[in-house]
Amino acid sequence: MARFVESDLLQVDKANVAWSGAKPFLLAARRQATETINLRLGGQVPSSFGKLPPVRASRHKSSNC
């Protein structure tokens, strides 16, 4: 983010353009880290991870019908 600071002001438009594609990668990294932490801590996620996004329902139907 520091590279988008000019005259002590964050240039938000430039930062948004540069970071616009980062969200999927950041969410994937967070999910992977959370899964690792869950395994080590028995399902408890440290508060430093913040509130996790809701889990979306799967789109495929079960074949048990």
C-alpha positions in Angstrom: 0.0 0.0 0.0 2.9 2.3 0.7 3.6 2.6 -3.0 0.2 4.4 -3.5 1.0 7.2 -1.0 1.8 10.5 -2.5 2.4 13.7 -0.5 1.4 11.7 2.7 -2.0 10.8 1.1 -3.2 7.4 0.0 -4.2 7.5 -3.6 -7.3 5.2 -3.2 -8.2 5.0 -6.8 -4.7 3.7 -7.8 -4.7 1.3 -4.8 -8.2 -0.1 -5.7 -7.1 -0.8 -9.3 -4.0 -2.5 -8.2 -5.7 -4.6 -5.5 -9.0 -5.3 -7.3 -8.0 -8.9 -8.2 -6.4 -9.8 -4.9 -9.6 -10.6 -3.0 -10.0 -14.3 -4.3 -6.3 -15.0 -3.4 -6.6 -13.4 0.0 -9.8 -15.3 0.8 -8.2 -18.6 -0.4 -5.1 -17.9 1.8 -7.3 -17.1 4.8 -9.4 -20.3 4.2 -6.2 -22.4 4.1 -4.7 -20.8 7.2 -8.0 -21.2 9.0 -8.3 -24.9 8.1 -4.8 -25.5 9.4 -5.5 -23.6 12.6 -8.7 -25.5 13.1 -6.9 -28.8 12.9 -4.3 -27.6 15.5 -6.7 -25.9 17.9 -9.6 -28.3 17.7 -11.9 -26.1 15.7 -11.2 -22.8 17.5 -10.1 -19.9 15.3 -8.1 -17.1 16.9 -9.9 -13.8 17.1 -7.1 -12.2 15.1 -8.6 -13.9 12.0 -11.7 -11.8 12.4 -15.2 -12.9 11.5 -15.2 -15.5 8.7 -17.4 -15.1 5.7 -20.5 -17.3 5.6 -20.1 -20.7 4.0 -22.1 -21.0 0.8 -24.3 -24.0 0.2 -23.0 -26.5 -2.3 -24.6 -26.4 -5.8 -24.7 -30.1 -6.4 -27.4 -32.4 -5.2 -26.8 -35.5 -3.2 -27.0 -38.8 -5.0 -28.6 -40.5 -2.0 -32.2 -39.9 -3.3 
